[in-house]
Amino acid sequence: MPTAIRSARLGLRATLQQEAVLRWAAEVSNKSMTDFILDSAYRAAEQTLLDQRLFLVTGTQSQALLSLLDRPARDNPGLKDLFSRRAPWAE
């Protein structure tokens, strides 16, 4: 995480066991509790977001997807019906 002025405040509650484990891990990492928790949460958040955008496939899976994308478009009555309707939030 880039060094910046910390102006946002986060609050959380933990069990005594969670606090003890976090405190111990922070000490072992030679970090303050705040730094340890923020670093860990930030890494987990980045990974969660990356998991939403990046996925790994085998060469066979990749080739199968490319083959599907290269096929000519076919008429899809279900999609045609769906896209002909007004969006519920637009009413």
Secondary structure as the mmCIF struct_conf table of DSSP 4:
data_model
#
loop_
_struct_conf.conf_type_id
_struct_conf.id
_struct_conf.beg_label_comp_id
_struct_conf.beg_label_asym_id
_struct_conf.beg_label_seq_id
_struct_conf.end_label_comp_id
_struct_conf.end_label_asym_id
_struct_conf.end_label_seq_id
HELX_RH_AL_P HELX_RH_AL_P1 LEU A 16 VAL A 28
TURN_TY1_P TURN_TY1_P1 SER A 29 ASN A 30
HELX_RH_AL_P HELX_RH_AL_P2 MET A 33 ARG A 53
HELX_RH_AL_P HELX_RH_AL_P3 GLY A 59 ASP A 70
BEND BEND1 ARG A 71 ARG A 71
HELX_LH_PP_P HELX_LH_PP_P1 PRO A 72 ALA A 73
HELX_RH_AL_P HELX_RH_AL_P4 PRO A 77 SER A 84
BEND BEND2 ARG A 85 ARG A 85
HELX_LH_PP_P HELX_LH_PP_P2 ARG A 86 ALA A 87
HELX_RH_3T_P HELX_RH_3T_P1 PRO A 88 ALA A 90
#
